[in-house]
Amino acid sequence: QLALLKRHPELMPGAVEEFLRYDSSVQLTGRVALEDIDDVGGRPVPRGESVLCLLGSANRDERAFPDPDVFDIERTSEHQVAFGRGIHFCLGAALARMEARIALNALLDKVPDWDVDLESARRLRSGPIRGYTSLPITWATG
């Protein structure tokens, strides 16, 4: 996928959407029903009941994303919910997407031959938030 992105930098916007879908930084969030809801997953939700929304799971839903466990920068991921949805949509989503495109394009421009050292990578230990405390990369010098 990295080689494809290097050959086709015009795929960067879609690649950012796929990064967000594949490994959402926010995995879950809670909500409280403001009114009775007849059906959520085959079950009624009474007013005042708490609901746990699994955003990471929704982004791997095979009904919305064929082969959801495959990372594919050519996928159309317009329905991913990494930034939420509706009135709970993240106000900073456009800025975060722009920053990701700029940073990744700069990295590909300045250090075209790099690789992530997954053996040394360290994940953040948090329930609702995914990320890394350390994500080393290696690159060729010359």
C-alpha positions in Angstrom: 0.0 0.0 0.0 2.9 2.3 0.7 4.4 1.6 -2.7 1.1 2.3 -4.3 0.8 5.6 -2.4 4.3 6.6 -3.5 3.4 5.9 -7.1 0.0 7.6 -6.9 0.1 10.5 -4.4 -3.3 11.6 -5.6 -4.6 8.7 -3.5 -3.6 10.5 -0.3 -7.1 11.8 0.6 -8.5 8.2 0.3 -5.5 6.8 2.1 -6.2 9.1 5.1 -9.8 8.0 5.2 -8.7 4.4 5.1 -6.2 5.0 8.0 -9.1 6.5 10.0 -11.4 3.5 9.2 -8.8 0.8 9.7 -7.4 1.9 13.0 -9.7 4.7 14.4 -8.0 6.6 17.2 -11.3 6.8 19.2 -12.6 3.2 19.5 -15.7 3.8 21.6 -17.9 6.5 23.1 -21.0 6.5 25.4 -24.3 8.2 24.9 -27.6 8.4 26.8 -30.9 7.9 25.0 -32.9 11.2 25.2 -36.0 9.4 24.2 -37.3 5.8 23.8 -35.9 4.1 20.7 -37.8 1.2 19.3 -34.9 -0.8 17.9 -31.1 -0.7 18.2 -29.7 -4.0 17.0 -33.0 -5.8 17.6 -33.4 -4.4 21.1 -35.4 -1.4 22.4 -33.5 1.3 24.3 -35.6 3.2 26.9 -35.1 6.9 27.5 -32.2 7.5 29.9 -30.4 4.2 29.2 -26.7 4.4 28.5 -25.5 3.1 25.1 -21.9 2.2 24.3 -21.1 3.1 20.7 -18.2 1.0 19.3 -16.8 3.2 16.5 -13.8 0.9 15.9 -16.2 -2.0 15.4 -18.5 0.0 13.1 -15.5 0.9 10.9 -14.9 -2.9 10.5 -18.5 -3.7 9.7 -18.5 -6.1 6.7 -22.0 -4.8 5.7 -20.4 -1.4 5.1 -16.9 -2.3 4.1 -16.2 -5.5 2.1 -13.1 -7.3 3.5 -13.0 -4.9 6.4 -9.8 -6.3 7.9 -7.9 -5.6 4.7 -6.2 -2.2 4.6 -6.8 -0.8 1.1 -6.1 2.9 0.2 -8.2 2.5 -2.9 -11.3 1.7 -0.9 -14.2 4.2 -0.7 -14.4 4.8 3.0 -16.8 7.7 3.0 -19.0 6.1 5.6 -16.3 5.5 8.3 -17.2 6.9 11.7 -13.8 7.7 13.2 -14.9 11.3 13.8 -18.4 10.4 14.9 -21.6 11.2 13.0 -24.4 13.7 13.1 -24.5 16.2 16.0 -21.6 14.4 17.6 -19.3 14.8 14.5 -15.8 16.1 15.5 -15.4 19.8 14.9 -11.7 19.3 14.2 -12.2 16.6 11.6 -11.3 18.7 8.5 -8.2 20.1 10.3 -7.1 16.6 11.3 -7.5 15.3 7.8 -5.6 18.2 6.3 -2.8 17.8 8.9 -2.5 14.0 8.1 -2.3 14.7 4.3 0.3 17.4 4.8 2.4 15.3 7.2 2.3 12.1 5.1 3.0 14.0 1.9 6.0 15.7 3.5 7.3 12.4 4.9 7.0 10.7 1.5 8.7 13.7 -0.2 11.6 14.0 2.3 12.1 10.4 3.2 10.7 8.3 0.3 12.3 5.0 1.4 11.0 4.3 4.9 9.4 1.5 6.8 7.7 1.2 10.2 9.5 -0.9 12.8 6.5 -2.8 14.1 8.6 -5.0 16.4 9.7 -1.9 18.4 6.3 -0.1 18.2 4.5 0.5 21.5 0.8 0.9 21.7 -0.9 3.4 24.0 -2.6 1.4 26.8 -6.1 2.9 26.9 -9.6 1.5 26.5 -11.3 4.1 24.3 -8.3 5.6 22.6 -5.9 3.9 20.2 -2.5 5.1 19.2 1.2 4.7 19.8 3.5 6.0 22.5 6.4 5.0 20.2 6.3 4.2 16.4 9.9 4.0 15.2 10.6 4.2 11.5 13.7 3.3 9.6 14.9 4.6 6.3 17.8 4.3 3.9 20.5 7.0 4.0 22.6 7.8 1.1 
